[in-house]
Amino acid sequence: MLLLLLVACGATPGEGERPAGVIVVSLDTLRADRLGAYGSARGLTPNLDRFAAEGVVIEEAYAQANETLPSHASLYTSRYPSELGVLDGPFVPRGDAPTLAAAFHAAGWQTAGFVAGGHLARGFGLAAGFTTYDDTAEWGSLRDTAPRALRWLDTNAAAGPFLLVVHGYDTHDRYLKPPPFGYALADAADVGLGAQAGRVPGGSSRVVGGHLASGLTAIEALALSRTRFDRGEGIQAVDPAAQPLGDRDVAHLAALYDGATAWMDACFGLFMAGLDARGLLDDVVVIVLSDHGEELGEHGAFEHRASLTDETLHVPWMVRLPGGAHGGRRVAGLVGLLDVAPTALDLAGVPIPTGARGASLRGALIDGDAVPARDVVFSEGALRLLSARGPRARLTAEGLGAGNPLGPALLEVAPVDGASLHLTGEPTEADALRTALVGWRRAMGAP
């Protein structure tokens, strides 16, 4: 009753109190700019936009990695991916860093994860700390994982506080989703290259340098044959069968992605309705985020693995506090997914493990404080990629990954917009971002 009174007054649980649970919903491969809460006028996400109105929107959240496994490993542990495993090769996270689930479990909370298989399957090493870990929805949707999570709540919600993670690949390649969403915004009769790529799993991932490659092996060959990946330029040299896409093809694939976004939003809305029907929604903290975004033809590609850009790294992150307290608040300032675990733990009153690289945003969410001071957000990727994002620009290093012991020295002398460094945004930020990138890699040391 006390919790309900606090909620009715627009407050959140005070010191020493805790929510009934913390729910983390990971919407894999969702770009922030597809949500109305982040400025989209497409009307694709009415359920997420309602969630945003009842929650707190973190405006400038950036992922620390551009792939599902290292990004989730990073947000679970509040460590950089290169601290957890080797990025340029099969990424296998080491098990010595405390995880979000392990911290909750150690505090006596129930812990359950319902994930859509793929790179979050148990064999990839992220099940530690979860008492229940269901990964049987192979490359599945929230349509598959959310009902299982709700059934788990039916049995376990009353047994004490819980951490629940729910994940779906709804906006991941393949974008084409069931009717009426699949062709709601794209022409089902189209037979062009874009339509051909959109109909098969992995099809859109074969688009690089404005061309549809004959296979993913050709793209890997290009990545390995050059010091810099060159954003797919030169794909025809290693793949003469690659075909150029026209504007209509690009628009078709982007429209399929938008349909997938609408499908995902509908699945999310059903999950939220399920929480509400069980009387849980106003007693829990719900954290909604994406692990990374997706390029949709802006740089000649439809993918996320081969680039560190705002399209692949700017992600939605929204938090609904118990009772919808402080609904509509917006939090400005640079943050990273490194901050997710400290924030979730702090909101639950669970100790944050030592060694966390991120910081709790509890003060920003509840009191309207400024986010913890951070001038730059750093990200990493396979294919020897590093990036530093400041308030007005991004500096990306290609060919100088975290595993290169000479990386910091080379970053100091490499020309911007030369073979290795590329700047987007305000040109005057280049020197500061270079200094930050070099300092970060020196401080991190060899992986």
DRENLOLO-276917 format. One line per field, with one value per residue (C-alpha): residue number from 1; x, y, z. Coordinates in steps of 0.02 Angstrom, whole numbers. Layout:
pos	(NUM,...) .
c1	(X,...) .
c2	(Y,...) .
c3	(Z,...) .
//
This chain:
pos	(1,2,3,4,5,6,7,8,9,10,11,12,13,14,15,16,17,18,19,20,21,22,23,24,25,26,27,28,29,30,31,32,33,34,35,36,37,38,39,40,41,42,43,44,45,46,47,48,49,50,51,52,53,54,55,56,57,58,59,60,61,62,63,64,65,66,67,68,69,70,71,72,73,74,75,76,77,78,79,80,81,82,83,84,85,86,87,88,89,90,91,92,93,94,95,96,97,98,99,100,101,102,103,104,105,106,107,108,109,110,111,112,113,114,115,116,117,118,119,120,121,122,123,124,125,126,127,128,129,130,131,132,133,134,135,136,137,138,139,140,141,142,143,144,145,146,147,148,149,150,151,152,153,154,155,156,157,158,159,160,161,162,163,164,165,166,167,168,169,170,171,172,173,174,175,176,177,178,179,180,181,182,183,184,185,186,187,188,189,190,191,192,193,194,195,196,197,198,199,200,201,202,203,204,205,206,207,208,209,210,211,212,213,214,215,216,217,218,219,220,221,222,223,224,225,226,227,228,229,230,231,232,233,234,235,236,237,238,239,240,241,242,243,244,245,246,247,248,249,250,251,252,253,254,255,256,257,258,259,260,261,262,263,264,265,266,267,268,269,270,271,272,273,274,275,276,277,278,279,280,281,282,283,284,285,286,287,288,289,290,291,292,293,294,295,296,297,298,299,300,301,302,303,304,305,306,307,308,309,310,311,312,313,314,315,316,317,318,319,320,321,322,323,324,325,326,327,328,329,330,331,332,333,334,335,336,337,338,339,340,341,342,343,344,345,346,347,348,349,350,351,352,353,354,355,356,357,358,359,360,361,362,363,364,365,366,367,368,369,370,371,372,373,374,375,376,377,378,379,380,381,382,383,384,385,386,387,388,389,390,391,392,393,394,395,396,397,398,399,400,401,402,403,404,405,406,407,408,409,410,411,412,413,414,415,416,417,418,419,420,421,422,423,424,425,426,427,428,429,430,431,432,433,434,435,436,437,438,439,440,441,442,443,444,445,446,447) .
c1	(0,142,215,46,29,201,156,-6,93,207,357,466,515,625,788,776,626,630,520,437,547,659,617,741,670,804,738,879,938,814,868,821,762,617,527,412,494,656,583,507,348,315,193,275,285,126,157,336,285,154,288,398,258,244,431,595,679,869,903,1085,1124,1259,1302,1480,1474,1386,1341,1220,1340,1475,1346,1244,1403,1452,1283,1270,1442,1471,1637,1702,1688,1878,1893,1783,1849,1938,1834,1928,1877,1743,1695,1685,1655,1761,1664,1763,1668,1514,1354,1190,1101,1237,1227,1038,1053,1183,1063,929,825,749,830,757,801,692,799,778,925,1049,1201,1118,1099,1169,1325,1386,1416,1288,1177,1280,1176,1008,916,800,870,759,847,738,658,797,819,645,530,454,300,394,488,364,225,351,410,230,199,355,287,122,218,359,311,235,389,494,586,644,754,676,762,658,736,680,760,610,703,853,883,771,663,512,382,211,58,-3,163,283,222,125,250,336,271,241,244,420,544,699,863,800,647,754,871,727,645,788,876,1042,994,1004,1171,1245,1225,1390,1460,1288,1298,1216,1360,1341,1375,1437,1604,1641,1612,1726,1860,1848,1860,2015,2102,2115,2188,2026,1858,1820,1634,1618,1701,1788,1667,1667,1855,1829,1653,1626,1448,1399,1255,1222,1063,956,862,704,795,862,691,611,729,709,520,532,632,497,367,473,479,289,279,401,300,141,229,296,122,53,191,153,-33,11,106,-38,-167,-67,-63,126,157,149,254,408,546,541,696,678,830,915,1087,1132,1052,1062,1120,980,1075,1144,1323,1291,1248,1109,1194,1276,1430,1549,1530,1529,1410,1266,1151,1226,1262,1128,998,836,844,689,645,470,477,343,177,244,327,411,332,381,548,691,873,1003,1189,1300,1276,1322,1246,1387,1271,1126,1185,1234,1068,962,1052,1043,857,833,945,1067,1255,1347,1497,1669,1755,1601,1648,1476,1380,1205,1079,963,982,940,789,713,777,806,993,1118,1191,1364,1492,1554,1623,1648,1569,1681,1629,1716,1682,1750,1844,1967,1849,1857,1754,1738,1573,1569,1422,1447,1552,1611,1789,1805,1965,1961,2104,2166,2064,2081,2197,2332,2471,2531,2356,2375,2539,2467,2309,2415,2490,2357,2279,2094,1999,2153,2172,2118,2026,1857,1765,1579,1506,1592,1770,1838,1805,1934,2084,1988,1912,2081,2157,2013,2025,2212,2197,2059,2157,2314,2216,2134,2297,2309,2153) .
c2	(0,119,93,131,292,348,312,408,559,547,487,335,214,299,246,70,24,-74,-106,-275,-310,-243,-289,-258,-268,-278,-235,-299,-190,-48,126,269,378,259,303,452,483,515,627,510,568,398,340,168,149,201,80,132,314,288,203,356,471,368,350,443,458,458,556,519,339,251,68,11,-117,-140,-324,-419,-525,-398,-261,-366,-424,-243,-183,-333,-302,-115,-157,-124,-272,-284,-308,-462,-549,-535,-437,-477,-658,-764,-659,-764,-659,-706,-755,-659,-493,-481,-473,-385,-550,-613,-454,-470,-655,-622,-497,-632,-583,-707,-694,-749,-718,-756,-722,-755,-872,-824,-742,-739,-928,-1007,-1069,-890,-864,-735,-848,-826,-768,-816,-950,-970,-944,-986,-971,-1090,-957,-973,-804,-767,-622,-541,-635,-792,-733,-614,-743,-859,-718,-679,-862,-859,-706,-797,-925,-822,-638,-663,-755,-600,-469,-518,-468,-516,-494,-510,-501,-511,-499,-411,-275,-384,-449,-524,-367,-445,-486,-571,-483,-350,-276,-350,-254,-119,11,-82,-142,-329,-336,-262,-383,-273,-310,-232,-344,-496,-457,-424,-593,-703,-714,-624,-537,-358,-394,-427,-245,-149,-6,17,-158,-324,-446,-625,-688,-641,-726,-592,-456,-543,-558,-372,-332,-439,-383,-199,-104,-8,-83,71,59,-77,19,-100,-244,-277,-308,-461,-501,-465,-529,-390,-286,-100,-52,92,217,112,-40,58,130,-43,-116,34,16,-167,-113,12,-126,-232,-86,-76,-265,-254,-112,-216,-361,-242,-171,-346,-376,-214,-256,-424,-339,-220,-361,-448,-292,-282,-132,1,-96,-127,-34,-67,-27,-29,-17,-81,-160,-74,6,-25,64,79,127,293,234,107,-36,-120,-191,-152,-261,-168,10,121,261,350,239,83,152,280,176,206,192,228,191,178,200,125,206,300,426,572,517,627,679,687,665,754,722,582,412,235,63,42,141,18,-106,26,115,-43,-99,73,88,-80,-40,-179,-144,-101,-217,-138,-111,-47,76,156,261,259,380,366,550,602,487,529,702,777,794,809,644,600,708,626,720,568,396,259,108,-42,-166,-314,-282,-173,-29,103,261,413,510,687,807,871,745,565,507,327,226,85,-41,2,-110,-133,-281,-180,-137,3,74,225,279,261,355,501,527,461,601,632,574,478,290,256,402,468,617,653,812,970,980,1079,929,819,855,836,672,606,650,565,409,393,423,294,159,195,185,23,-62,-222,-333) .
c3	(0,40,-133,-212,-111,-167,-347,-332,-273,-425,-324,-341,-204,-76,3,70,-38,-197,-349,-364,-513,-649,-828,-969,-1146,-1281,-1455,-1563,-1709,-1678,-1734,-1620,-1763,-1805,-1643,-1625,-1457,-1551,-1685,-1814,-1898,-1979,-1843,-1835,-1647,-1555,-1412,-1385,-1397,-1263,-1159,-1185,-1126,-967,-946,-957,-1127,-1134,-1291,-1334,-1289,-1390,-1395,-1357,-1497,-1663,-1643,-1531,-1429,-1383,-1356,-1235,-1149,-1126,-1061,-943,-867,-889,-971,-1146,-1264,-1286,-1098,-1112,-1267,-1433,-1557,-1717,-1723,-1641,-1489,-1330,-1174,-1026,-872,-741,-751,-638,-739,-711,-680,-563,-459,-442,-403,-268,-189,-175,-327,-448,-619,-786,-967,-1119,-1271,-1456,-1476,-1610,-1533,-1362,-1356,-1198,-1286,-1315,-1129,-1070,-965,-806,-659,-736,-639,-788,-962,-1110,-1279,-1378,-1491,-1619,-1708,-1643,-1608,-1455,-1516,-1461,-1306,-1224,-1195,-1114,-1003,-952,-908,-801,-711,-679,-577,-503,-485,-312,-247,-222,-323,-495,-641,-807,-975,-1134,-1307,-1488,-1661,-1739,-1836,-1875,-2050,-2123,-2115,-2202,-2069,-2073,-2146,-2133,-2078,-2206,-2358,-2269,-2330,-2473,-2641,-2634,-2825,-2837,-2918,-2911,-2821,-2661,-2662,-2699,-2555,-2437,-2463,-2403,-2234,-2244,-2405,-2346,-2261,-2433,-2482,-2472,-2573,-2653,-2728,-2690,-2667,-2726,-2550,-2377,-2411,-2541,-2412,-2287,-2421,-2454,-2268,-2247,-2406,-2360,-2215,-2212,-2257,-2364,-2331,-2461,-2601,-2719,-2693,-2880,-2876,-2765,-2826,-3012,-2995,-2874,-2943,-2911,-2819,-2878,-2771,-2786,-2716,-2569,-2531,-2540,-2410,-2296,-2310,-2260,-2106,-2063,-2076,-1960,-1839,-1838,-1811,-1665,-1588,-1596,-1510,-1378,-1350,-1317,-1189,-1099,-1100,-1023,-882,-853,-851,-715,-608,-621,-732,-597,-472,-580,-670,-858,-959,-1149,-1261,-1416,-1425,-1589,-1740,-1926,-2081,-2208,-2364,-2302,-2330,-2466,-2347,-2251,-2099,-1933,-1917,-2034,-1970,-1816,-1865,-1781,-1883,-1804,-1629,-1580,-1491,-1397,-1208,-1106,-925,-852,-663,-549,-580,-729,-612,-701,-864,-1010,-937,-1063,-1016,-1122,-1129,-1193,-1113,-1161,-1138,-1011,-898,-907,-775,-645,-673,-659,-502,-422,-455,-369,-222,-270,-250,-411,-434,-428,-594,-686,-823,-829,-705,-634,-710,-560,-517,-695,-703,-533,-486,-656,-624,-765,-823,-754,-845,-1004,-1154,-1264,-1286,-1354,-1459,-1534,-1672,-1764,-1926,-1828,-1787,-1649,-1629,-1517,-1514,-1445,-1435,-1612,-1707,-1722,-1760,-1820,-1841,-1967,-1972,-1796,-1682,-1495,-1518,-1607,-1481,-1596,-1611,-1496,-1576,-1751,-1702,-1647,-1819,-1939,-2043,-2022,-2177,-2231,-2239,-2060,-1979,-2034,-1958,-1970,-1896,-1838,-1910,-1763,-1650,-1739,-1627,-1465,-1521,-1579,-1410,-1321,-1429,-1402,-1215,-1199,-1289,-1189,-1027,-1079,-1127,-1226,-1223) .
//
